[in-house]
Amino acid sequence: MLRDAIDSGVNYIDTAYLYHEGESELITGNALADGYRSKTFLATKSPIWLLNNSDDFDRILDEQLKKLKTDHIDLYLLHNIRKEYWRTKVLDFNLFEKAQKAKKAGKVRYIGFSLHDDFNTFKQVTDFYPWDFCQIQLNYMDTAYQAGLGGLRHAAKKGLGVVIMEPLKGGNLANIPASVQAVFDRSANKRTPVEWALSYLWDMPEVSLVLSGMSSPLQTEENIAYAARSRIGCLSADERKIVAAANKEFRNITAIPCTACSYCMPCPHRIAIPYAFTAFNDYHIGNRERAEHYYREVVHRFGKMPCECTTCKECEKLCPQGLKISTLLADVHKLFG
């Protein structure tokens, strides 16, 4: 699949140290043999949460170069910078300076970061160093989530390249409810739900690149066809209104009207409130398998589980939507157990 994609014009390959239980870089290195490496921009990431000292940065980078069978990585990211890692890992270990030395040594060409945290954290990180690029989650539903549209525009204004991850919101925007499909059907320009979601991003001049995970040859073929039609301004004004209407309909049928603005965070007891609500909403719009996986495997990475809520209701004072969060967390726990 990787080689077929490259043969068809794909030239950016994104991987990371821990993807596929640590096997992704090995697989990618094998796939890029026989001349394919020279046809691509290769991106991978330093797992900053695994670093116990600054020397670990160089050790892991050298390991990655060996696994990827290359003498340099084109785009190297500090992976998943979050509040707790910013001071204890990035600053304390001088990771940007370490990356700069690797750049001068020819091991990496461009230095960036990915981030799954709020806008204020994103802005702090973006403004602190002269990064080459960044990677953020963005799609037509997550416009105010994590870095959001504000982060996209801030980074682009500073001259950073902006790579977009989660354009399909973990597959939720590929398999959409019938009422959302009905909104898209109003358009004379017939696109699949996937192409609508990708085009929403390609339409914006601030977006440098859209990542899309593909798990079958058919998905690869379709995405390449969509990309071939893409351009800045690929949506008309009326089509942008249709995407906004699809966003509104998604929210209308969502069980918990949480916008994931994270104003409720940090919870005094470290409950992962927006993440728990995401799992609950996924379940109720029909993505039950993904919701179960997200709840069991992802929610706890961002804090404690809903069952540990003490109903202090501090979050409810801060919620712009006026949600009864403590009651809703109990509903989430009751659903997933």
LUMFI-431863 format. One line per field, with one value per residue (C-alpha): residue number from 0; residue in one letter; x, y, z. Coordinates in pm, 1 decimal. Example, Ala and Ser with C-alpha at 12.3 -4.5 7.8 and 13.67 -1.06 7.14 Angstrom:
BEGIN
pos: [0 / 1];
code: [A / S];
c1: [1230.0 / 1367.0];
c2: [-450.0 / -106.0];
c3: [780.0 / 714.0];
END
This chain:
BEGIN
pos: [0 / 1 / 2 / 3 / 4 / 5 / 6 / 7 / 8 / 9 / 10 / 11 / 12 / 13 / 14 / 15 / 16 / 17 / 18 / 19 / 20 / 21 / 22 / 23 / 24 / 25 / 26 / 27 / 28 / 29 / 30 / 31 / 32 / 33 / 34 / 35 / 36 / 37 / 38 / 39 / 40 / 41 / 42 / 43 / 44 / 45 / 46 / 47 / 48 / 49 / 50 / 51 / 52 / 53 / 54 / 55 / 56 / 57 / 58 / 59 / 60 / 61 / 62 / 63 / 64 / 65 / 66 / 67 / 68 / 69 / 70 / 71 / 72 / 73 / 74 / 75 / 76 / 77 / 78 / 79 / 80 / 81 / 82 / 83 / 84 / 85 / 86 / 87 / 88 / 89 / 90 / 91 / 92 / 93 / 94 / 95 / 96 / 97 / 98 / 99 / 100 / 101 / 102 / 103 / 104 / 105 / 106 / 107 / 108 / 109 / 110 / 111 / 112 / 113 / 114 / 115 / 116 / 117 / 118 / 119 / 120 / 121 / 122 / 123 / 124 / 125 / 126 / 127 / 128 / 129 / 130 / 131 / 132 / 133 / 134 / 135 / 136 / 137 / 138 / 139 / 140 / 141 / 142 / 143 / 144 / 145 / 146 / 147 / 148 / 149 / 150 / 151 / 152 / 153 / 154 / 155 / 156 / 157 / 158 / 159 / 160 / 161 / 162 / 163 / 164 / 165 / 166 / 167 / 168 / 169 / 170 / 171 / 172 / 173 / 174 / 175 / 176 / 177 / 178 / 179 / 180 / 181 / 182 / 183 / 184 / 185 / 186 / 187 / 188 / 189 / 190 / 191 / 192 / 193 / 194 / 195 / 196 / 197 / 198 / 199 / 200 / 201 / 202 / 203 / 204 / 205 / 206 / 207 / 208 / 209 / 210 / 211 / 212 / 213 / 214 / 215 / 216 / 217 / 218 / 219 / 220 / 221 / 222 / 223 / 224 / 225 / 226 / 227 / 228 / 229 / 230 / 231 / 232 / 233 / 234 / 235 / 236 / 237 / 238 / 239 / 240 / 241 / 242 / 243 / 244 / 245 / 246 / 247 / 248 / 249 / 250 / 251 / 252 / 253 / 254 / 255 / 256 / 257 / 258 / 259 / 260 / 261 / 262 / 263 / 264 / 265 / 266 / 267 / 268 / 269 / 270 / 271 / 272 / 273 / 274 / 275 / 276 / 277 / 278 / 279 / 280 / 281 / 282 / 283 / 284 / 285 / 286 / 287 / 288 / 289 / 290 / 291 / 292 / 293 / 294 / 295 / 296 / 297 / 298 / 299 / 300 / 301 / 302 / 303 / 304 / 305 / 306 / 307 / 308 / 309 / 310 / 311 / 312 / 313 / 314 / 315 / 316 / 317 / 318 / 319 / 320 / 321 / 322 / 323 / 324 / 325 / 326 / 327 / 328 / 329 / 330 / 331 / 332 / 333 / 334 / 335 / 336];
code: [M / L / R / D / A / I / D / S / G / V / N / Y / I / D / T / A / Y / L / Y / H / E / G / E / S / E / L / I / T / G / N / A / L / A / D / G / Y / R / S / K / T / F / L / A / T / K / S / P / I / W / L / L / N / N / S / D / D / F / D / R / I / L / D / E / Q / L / K / K / L / K / T / D / H / I / D / L / Y / L / L / H / N / I / R / K / E / Y / W / R / T / K / V / L / D / F / N / L / F / E / K / A / Q / K / A / K / K / A / G / K / V / R / Y / I / G / F / S / L / H / D / D / F / N / T / F / K / Q / V / T / D / F / Y / P / W / D / F / C / Q / I / Q / L / N / Y / M / D / T / A / Y / Q / A / G / L / G / G / L / R / H / A / A / K / K / G / L / G / V / V / I / M / E / P / L / K / G / G / N / L / A / N / I / P / A / S / V / Q / A / V / F / D / R / S / A / N / K / R / T / P / V / E / W / A / L / S / Y / L / W / D / M / P / E / V / S / L / V / L / S / G / M / S / S / P / L / Q / T / E / E / N / I / A / Y / A / A / R / S / R / I / G / C / L / S / A / D / E / R / K / I / V / A / A / A / N / K / E / F / R / N / I / T / A / I / P / C / T / A / C / S / Y / C / M / P / C / P / H / R / I / A / I / P / Y / A / F / T / A / F / N / D / Y / H / I / G / N / R / E / R / A / E / H / Y / Y / R / E / V / V / H / R / F / G / K / M / P / C / E / C / T / T / C / K / E / C / E / K / L / C / P / Q / G / L / K / I / S / T / L / L / A / D / V / H / K / L / F / G];
c1: [0.0 / 277.4 / 461.9 / 144.0 / 61.1 / 408.2 / 387.3 / 59.9 / 212.6 / 198.2 / 524.8 / 480.0 / 499.4 / 418.6 / 519.0 / 632.1 / 846.6 / 554.9 / 304.6 / 192.5 / 355.4 / 694.1 / 685.6 / 577.5 / 924.7 / 1060.1 / 776.4 / 818.4 / 1193.9 / 1138.9 / 869.8 / 1095.4 / 1382.7 / 1467.1 / 1468.4 / 1136.9 / 1301.1 / 1429.5 / 1074.4 / 933.1 / 942.2 / 972.2 / 829.3 / 867.6 / 853.8 / 1054.6 / 851.3 / 928.0 / 738.1 / 983.6 / 1291.0 / 1453.9 / 1743.5 / 1863.8 / 2091.6 / 1783.8 / 1688.3 / 2002.1 / 1985.4 / 1627.7 / 1692.1 / 1983.5 / 1764.5 / 1496.7 / 1742.7 / 1853.8 / 1496.1 / 1398.6 / 1712.3 / 1800.1 / 2071.7 / 1826.6 / 1465.3 / 1305.3 / 1055.7 / 1121.3 / 858.2 / 860.5 / 564.9 / 250.7 / 369.9 / 130.0 / 136.1 / 304.7 / 573.9 / 649.9 / 846.9 / 963.0 / 1074.8 / 1105.0 / 1249.2 / 1436.3 / 1606.9 / 1666.1 / 1500.1 / 1468.8 / 1842.0 / 1907.6 / 1697.9 / 1887.4 / 2217.5 / 2074.9 / 1968.7 / 2320.0 / 2458.2 / 2231.1 / 2021.0 / 1700.4 / 1600.6 / 1306.6 / 1202.7 / 841.0 / 602.3 / 261.7 / 22.9 / -297.1 / -366.4 / -558.8 / -506.0 / -319.2 / -65.3 / -35.8 / 29.8 / 288.7 / 477.3 / 447.4 / 578.2 / 868.2 / 1095.4 / 1145.3 / 982.9 / 969.9 / 627.0 / 363.8 / 101.1 / -248.2 / -583.8 / -845.5 / -1164.2 / -1500.1 / -1625.8 / -1317.5 / -1283.2 / -1260.3 / -1097.9 / -731.9 / -542.5 / -845.0 / -888.0 / -730.8 / -415.8 / -406.9 / -423.1 / -175.9 / 84.4 / 38.1 / 70.3 / 406.1 / 520.3 / 500.6 / 397.3 / 82.4 / 22.2 / -332.5 / -404.8 / -744.3 / -917.8 / -1186.7 / -1211.8 / -1104.6 / -1336.4 / -1647.9 / -1666.1 / -1638.1 / -1931.6 / -2184.3 / -2544.9 / -2822.1 / -2936.1 / -2585.7 / -2566.3 / -2895.2 / -2729.7 / -2448.7 / -2699.7 / -2830.4 / -2518.5 / -2520.4 / -2152.5 / -2169.7 / -1881.9 / -1842.4 / -1836.4 / -1459.8 / -1406.4 / -1624.3 / -1413.3 / -1081.0 / -1193.7 / -1293.6 / -923.8 / -769.9 / -989.1 / -795.5 / -471.9 / -324.8 / -325.3 / 2.7 / -73.6 / -354.2 / -266.9 / -512.9 / -468.7 / -557.4 / -609.7 / -701.6 / -599.1 / -946.2 / -911.6 / -569.8 / -708.8 / -1001.9 / -791.6 / -546.8 / -840.2 / -975.0 / -630.9 / -595.0 / -907.9 / -801.6 / -685.2 / -705.2 / -1055.7 / -1195.6 / -1523.6 / -1767.2 / -1928.4 / -2249.0 / -2053.8 / -1887.1 / -2236.8 / -2328.9 / -2027.3 / -2130.6 / -2483.6 / -2342.5 / -2149.3 / -2472.4 / -2667.0 / -2395.9 / -2422.9 / -2804.2 / -2799.1 / -2513.0 / -2614.8 / -2402.7 / -2372.5 / -2009.0 / -1798.3 / -1471.7 / -1366.2 / -1195.2 / -1297.1 / -1385.5 / -1024.0 / -814.3 / -1054.9 / -945.0 / -961.4 / -810.3 / -1120.2 / -1077.6 / -1411.4 / -1413.5 / -1257.3 / -1518.8 / -1794.7 / -1639.0 / -1662.7 / -2024.3 / -2121.4 / -1945.9 / -2147.9 / -2477.7 / -2419.3 / -2350.2 / -1970.7 / -1996.2 / -1683.9 / -1470.0 / -1640.5 / -1565.7 / -1203.1 / -1166.7 / -1314.7 / -1103.5 / -775.3 / -762.4 / -963.1 / -740.2 / -432.2 / -569.2 / -676.6 / -890.1 / -1208.0 / -1565.1 / -1619.6 / -1370.4 / -1576.3 / -1648.5 / -1932.8 / -1754.6 / -1912.9 / -1623.1 / -1633.3 / -2000.0 / -1918.4 / -1689.0 / -1884.3 / -2002.7 / -2278.2 / -2413.0 / -2383.4 / -2458.0 / -2120.2 / -2120.6 / -2454.6 / -2340.2 / -2018.4 / -2233.8 / -2425.8 / -2098.1 / -1984.2 / -2322.3 / -2296.8 / -1944.1 / -1921.1];
c2: [0.0 / 246.1 / 183.3 / 202.9 / 533.1 / 673.5 / 553.4 / 747.5 / 1071.0 / 1056.0 / 1205.4 / 1253.2 / 955.3 / 1001.1 / 749.9 / 749.4 / 557.1 / 382.3 / 336.5 / -22.8 / -131.1 / -3.7 / -179.9 / 111.4 / 255.7 / -88.9 / -148.2 / 199.8 / 152.9 / -169.4 / -12.5 / 280.8 / 59.9 / 6.6 / 379.3 / 478.6 / 676.5 / 937.2 / 995.1 / 1096.9 / 1345.7 / 1124.6 / 1236.0 / 1064.9 / 1169.8 / 1170.9 / 1007.8 / 1278.6 / 1109.7 / 817.4 / 1036.5 / 1016.1 / 1248.1 / 1456.7 / 1179.1 / 963.3 / 1202.2 / 1119.7 / 748.8 / 716.0 / 930.8 / 708.4 / 402.8 / 553.9 / 627.2 / 264.6 / 131.3 / 361.0 / 266.7 / 627.1 / 877.6 / 1159.9 / 1232.2 / 1515.0 / 1628.1 / 1543.9 / 1619.5 / 1633.8 / 1402.5 / 1502.0 / 1800.0 / 1846.5 / 2077.0 / 1820.8 / 1744.9 / 2103.9 / 2187.0 / 1841.6 / 1713.8 / 1980.8 / 2262.5 / 2067.2 / 1844.5 / 2126.7 / 1919.3 / 2195.4 / 2262.4 / 1886.7 / 1881.3 / 2181.5 / 1999.5 / 1699.3 / 1935.8 / 2081.2 / 1726.5 / 1646.2 / 1388.6 / 1592.8 / 1868.8 / 2039.6 / 2058.3 / 2057.7 / 1934.7 / 1771.8 / 1869.0 / 1735.7 / 2009.7 / 2337.4 / 2653.6 / 2837.9 / 2556.4 / 2545.0 / 2919.2 / 2901.1 / 2622.3 / 2783.3 / 3119.3 / 2984.4 / 2854.8 / 2921.8 / 2594.7 / 2499.6 / 2337.5 / 2187.4 / 1914.7 / 1964.8 / 1787.7 / 1964.2 / 1874.9 / 2037.1 / 1917.8 / 1999.7 / 2365.8 / 2480.0 / 2163.6 / 2158.6 / 2408.2 / 2445.8 / 2704.4 / 2965.3 / 2757.2 / 2696.2 / 3068.0 / 3160.9 / 2912.2 / 3008.6 / 3378.1 / 3300.3 / 3127.2 / 2765.9 / 2486.3 / 2326.7 / 1953.6 / 1837.3 / 1508.2 / 1349.8 / 1506.3 / 1236.3 / 1248.8 / 888.2 / 770.8 / 942.3 / 1174.5 / 885.6 / 688.0 / 961.6 / 945.0 / 961.9 / 1307.1 / 1447.5 / 1277.3 / 1447.7 / 1785.2 / 1705.8 / 1576.3 / 1932.2 / 2017.4 / 1979.6 / 1879.5 / 1520.0 / 1423.3 / 1130.5 / 1214.8 / 1158.7 / 1404.1 / 1664.6 / 1635.5 / 1649.8 / 1931.9 / 2140.0 / 2142.2 / 2163.1 / 2469.0 / 2675.6 / 2854.1 / 2809.2 / 2429.2 / 2293.6 / 1922.8 / 1686.7 / 1343.9 / 1064.4 / 714.9 / 448.2 / 82.0 / -65.0 / -27.4 / 111.5 / 386.2 / 470.6 / 492.3 / 709.0 / 949.2 / 998.1 / 1081.2 / 1332.3 / 1490.6 / 1524.8 / 1744.3 / 1946.8 / 2307.3 / 2615.1 / 2750.0 / 2415.1 / 2485.9 / 2754.0 / 2989.4 / 2781.6 / 2460.5 / 2608.8 / 2681.7 / 2318.4 / 2200.2 / 2437.5 / 2294.5 / 1940.9 / 2046.5 / 2184.5 / 1867.6 / 1650.8 / 1856.9 / 1840.0 / 1460.5 / 1439.3 / 1291.3 / 1535.0 / 1882.5 / 1916.1 / 2125.8 / 1996.4 / 2353.8 / 2217.3 / 2515.8 / 2254.8 / 2141.8 / 2074.8 / 1892.1 / 1918.1 / 1538.4 / 1490.1 / 1339.1 / 1335.0 / 1506.5 / 1597.1 / 1264.2 / 1067.4 / 1264.8 / 1194.4 / 819.8 / 856.0 / 1056.1 / 816.3 / 532.6 / 713.8 / 805.1 / 442.1 / 412.9 / 167.3 / -38.0 / 273.7 / 423.7 / 115.7 / 116.3 / 489.3 / 460.6 / 160.8 / 254.6 / 633.6 / 819.3 / 715.2 / 853.7 / 1204.5 / 1172.0 / 962.8 / 780.5 / 910.8 / 669.9 / 873.8 / 1194.6 / 1335.1 / 1560.1 / 1870.8 / 2051.3 / 2292.5 / 2207.5 / 2304.6 / 2661.7 / 2690.2 / 2509.9 / 2758.1 / 2511.7 / 2491.6 / 2112.7 / 1914.3 / 1750.0 / 1546.8 / 1387.7 / 1322.7 / 1159.4 / 920.1 / 842.2 / 772.5 / 537.0 / 361.0 / 305.1 / 171.5 / 27.8];
c3: [0.0 / 87.1 / -236.5 / -443.9 / -273.5 / -346.9 / -706.9 / -732.9 / -602.8 / -222.7 / -97.2 / 280.5 / 515.9 / 885.1 / 1150.9 / 1515.7 / 1761.7 / 1935.0 / 1651.8 / 1597.8 / 1923.9 / 1809.7 / 1472.5 / 1251.2 / 1188.7 / 1100.5 / 854.0 / 707.8 / 670.4 / 477.5 / 259.0 / 171.5 / 56.9 / -312.5 / -390.7 / -234.3 / 46.9 / -199.9 / -325.7 / 11.8 / 292.3 / 600.4 / 935.5 / 1271.4 / 1634.0 / 1955.8 / 2238.5 / 2494.3 / 2777.9 / 2761.5 / 2803.6 / 3147.2 / 3061.4 / 2768.4 / 2640.1 / 2574.3 / 2294.7 / 2093.2 / 2176.1 / 2050.1 / 1741.8 / 1641.8 / 1697.5 / 1474.6 / 1194.7 / 1206.0 / 1204.0 / 918.7 / 722.5 / 650.8 / 739.0 / 800.6 / 894.2 / 699.9 / 963.8 / 1327.4 / 1590.1 / 1967.0 / 2009.7 / 2200.6 / 2405.0 / 2696.4 / 2997.7 / 3219.7 / 2960.3 / 2862.9 / 3176.4 / 3289.6 / 2949.7 / 2680.6 / 2891.3 / 3159.9 / 2901.2 / 2649.1 / 2379.9 / 2122.9 / 2153.1 / 2122.5 / 1806.1 / 1668.6 / 1718.5 / 1535.6 / 1257.8 / 1229.8 / 1220.2 / 925.9 / 1112.0 / 1079.2 / 836.5 / 1007.6 / 1374.0 / 1487.1 / 1751.0 / 1785.6 / 2061.2 / 2218.3 / 2470.0 / 2491.4 / 2287.9 / 2564.4 / 2592.3 / 2214.0 / 2195.9 / 2475.3 / 2297.3 / 1954.1 / 2074.4 / 2281.3 / 2004.0 / 1631.0 / 1520.8 / 1154.3 / 1173.6 / 1403.1 / 1390.6 / 1533.4 / 1542.9 / 1332.3 / 1145.0 / 1082.9 / 1422.5 / 1632.6 / 1536.7 / 1901.4 / 2039.6 / 2148.3 / 1926.0 / 1697.8 / 1425.7 / 1652.0 / 1678.6 / 1303.5 / 1229.6 / 1501.7 / 1377.7 / 1013.6 / 1099.2 / 1262.3 / 944.0 / 1066.2 / 837.7 / 982.2 / 946.2 / 1025.6 / 1202.9 / 1277.2 / 973.9 / 1001.3 / 1381.6 / 1424.0 / 1145.2 / 1283.8 / 983.9 / 739.7 / 878.7 / 948.5 / 1073.2 / 811.2 / 923.5 / 866.2 / 526.2 / 439.3 / 499.1 / 257.1 / 3.7 / -35.1 / -235.6 / -612.4 / -586.8 / -470.4 / -243.4 / -8.0 / 364.6 / 359.5 / 74.5 / 245.4 / 560.3 / 377.6 / 149.5 / 451.1 / 544.5 / 197.3 / 137.8 / 395.8 / 296.6 / 647.1 / 611.7 / 475.1 / 475.5 / 573.7 / 714.5 / 649.8 / 784.8 / 528.4 / 607.9 / 268.9 / -96.0 / -174.3 / 85.8 / -57.9 / -411.4 / -300.8 / -96.5 / -382.9 / -611.5 / -358.6 / -318.8 / -695.0 / -693.8 / -390.3 / -381.9 / -162.8 / -216.0 / -328.2 / -146.5 / -254.7 / -4.9 / -19.2 / 37.4 / 344.7 / 477.2 / 417.5 / 618.7 / 898.6 / 882.9 / 904.4 / 1214.9 / 1365.8 / 1286.5 / 1440.3 / 1757.0 / 1753.7 / 1761.8 / 2008.6 / 2343.7 / 2548.6 / 2391.2 / 2496.1 / 2258.0 / 2409.9 / 2485.9 / 2803.4 / 3016.6 / 3280.2 / 3290.3 / 3481.1 / 3707.4 / 4075.7 / 4089.8 / 3742.3 / 3577.9 / 3198.3 / 3141.8 / 2767.9 / 2673.7 / 2868.8 / 2695.6 / 2355.7 / 2419.6 / 2536.2 / 2226.7 / 1990.8 / 2141.1 / 2090.5 / 1726.0 / 1645.8 / 1669.3 / 1955.0 / 1895.2 / 1870.1 / 2176.8 / 2385.6 / 2273.5 / 2335.7 / 2683.6 / 2786.0 / 2619.5 / 2573.7 / 2839.8 / 3129.4 / 2951.0 / 2995.6 / 3358.4 / 3588.8 / 3498.5 / 3557.0 / 3847.6 / 4050.6 / 4032.2 / 4380.7 / 4254.3 / 4380.8 / 4081.3 / 4037.7 / 3666.1 / 3641.0 / 3744.4 / 3442.8 / 3168.9 / 2899.5 / 2803.9 / 3158.4 / 3158.6 / 3475.0 / 3440.4 / 3760.7 / 3668.0 / 3311.8 / 3431.2 / 3632.5 / 3312.0 / 3131.1 / 3405.7 / 3403.6 / 3027.8 / 3015.7 / 3368.7];
END
